[in-house]
Amino acid sequence: TVLVVDFGAQYAQLIARRVREARVYSEIVPSTMPVDEILAKGPKAIILSGGPSSVYADGAPALDRAIFEAGVPVFGMCYGFQLMATALGGTVDNTGAREYGRTPLKVSKPGSTLFEGTPAEQSVWMSHGDACSAAPAGFTVTASTGVVPVAAFENDERKLYGVQYHPEVLHTEHGQQVLEHFLYRGAGLRPQWTTTNVVDEQVAAIRAQVGSARAICGLSGGVDSAVAAALVQKAIGSQLTCVYVDHGLMRKGESEQVEKDFVAATGVQLKVVDAEERFLAALAGVCDPEEKRKIIGREFIRVFEQAASEIVAEAGAHGESVEFLVQGTLYPDVVESGGGTGTANIKSHHNVGGLPEDLQFALVEPLRKLFKDEVRMVGQELGLPEEIVQRQPFPGPGLGIRIVGEVTKARLDLLRDADAIAREELTAAGLDRDIWQCPVVLLADVRSVGVQGDGRTYGHPIVLRPVSSEDAMTADWSRLPYEVLAKISTRITNEVADVNRVVLDVTSKPPGTIEWE
Ligand code: XMP
């Protein structure tokens, strides 16, 4: 394991992902973790991340220099580089000489461990105020910039390395190569961490945890719960039962995808609860978005709990017990909720399907060490169909929050048809990977006049909301080709009764959220 010490910027997760892209397993630890605890984890290498602080700022995160004395290879980046420099007797000045963004780096030792095989001048991403003017004794300066005399150094004997810039960001040329040089050449690690290993390891861990007991898993139709279920199914087979609550708010073909494709690919035991009528009855007359969300969440939990207790009762009748609940919690959730170390709780877990914590089960979370892209790779490895593994995000409350106005069966059917056409055309145009998602929204309370055939119509508009995004926190509207938009518009107005207008949402997030409700 490579441990990434998180000094409190957003960079630690990115570094951990880059290390894994180099096929070396990595985990993140907070900078508040005592050094002996970090070393007790037996890391093969340690990376000190960047951070928002100046090493001279009051309350700036510090580092016990014992971390450099343990014989473990260490790579300091940005703030981590400056900490390393000061801890080992180098000089870091608050010169006011700032560098932000793309900066040319001059490599003075092209044959050095980190820079071997990379050009003498490369463009790197900087973000710092303080600058290192003298490397610690015993260190070789390997690169500089116009502003910073010491932009990289290394001590090959002690296996200590540092760069002032951010090798983990995409804007840094050769950043991944420099990181890999540290891992392979500096720390002597081999690229051995693969999704095959992950699957084997998790299967063994799940078997050890669950033993001969039984487990249940709520499937939402999303990637995470599907991959978690498939992993557990591979480990314990028929001891697992999955529950899929069909609330009638899914898109066309979606429930079938879970019921047929997923079962076909995994052979999982599936309990499908048809709860459409129940959800529609609960939603009758409700127009307020927050109220809709609350009702859908509440009904979902009730239905799931009932299904779970039925499974428990059936198992009990056979003298077995259901002790475990499978959840698709991912590594970013774990890190953001304190990494299990009891430190800063920035955001509490939001678990699959929003199941309540007081469900009386122990949790099985086979994805809690993985990033989203790794979950997709594991899904592929497990033989899940592409349609499930590469699925775009879809909100838990489903089409219920894509009908502006009251949710009725007729409106859902109409929206399902319009949505299916949009998805079909986007897929046909090869745009699925270019967009993050494309909500299709029915403005059920709005009407406009149209003319179709020889007659006047008075129908509803459909909104297309294609967005591009990296994490759904911010988003921009996708500039889709006009021909594709035209085709979608023509087909929807021709094929879907009661829709006589298609409009495009050209709002970024912020200010607009991705969904309309
Ligand atoms: P907004 O509308 O907040 O959406 O910009 C951000 C992302 O989250 C999805 N979304 C949800 N997902 N349950 C979910 O599982 C929800 O209640 C929910 N609301 C929004 C949305 O599709 C987008 O990807």
Residues whose N, C-alpha, C, O or C-beta is under 5 A from the ligand:
A	BS01	XMP	P393 F394 P395 G396 P397 A472 T513 I514 E515
